[in-house]
């Protein structure tokens, strides 16, 4: 995802440690893609924290996972959208553009 987004002109910051997402939010990202299954803290909890904090709730969050319940999980935690794995690259890029325009 990082390479695809960068090739499409996006500046990308990544972490595999869910506990670092809140710290990275201080950089005021335009969009957050979160895998539901991350080390340190799962994506559902990260999304809930981002969306419950007044300083970050306006940042769009897109959850992605191969979990068949991704849509329900995204709705439950307040995500703006979701992507099921495997996904079409064009769809992921379209979502990135949708939330950063």
Steps between C-alpha positions, in 0.01 A plus 500: 500500500781738586662472158169523315396813690841662458501423127163677481646814661410451866743560785483186713594440863481141618514303820437137580453580868143602576610681816685757286199611295382759755849650506505513120164678508685802641636546147139567391469240221236543232400133522574191707491146362493249786518123481264346753777264612801704609764428758481686828137607463233387258366727229152507646625649827725745316207619292283543810773709665555717192127558454436573870772765529377848396844585359505200263136405438496689171777286351344244265572140600479208260522152654618208294508129568429154365257456791154427362352736762706801392196707401332446839825565687555823305148618580534407867822693553403807297724450197418707195542206264645152464678277249480123489819309416582411233412831342538670165781754496283748311234478772751572777642796307148629428423497874824684573405770252140511624605581856786735416330729246 
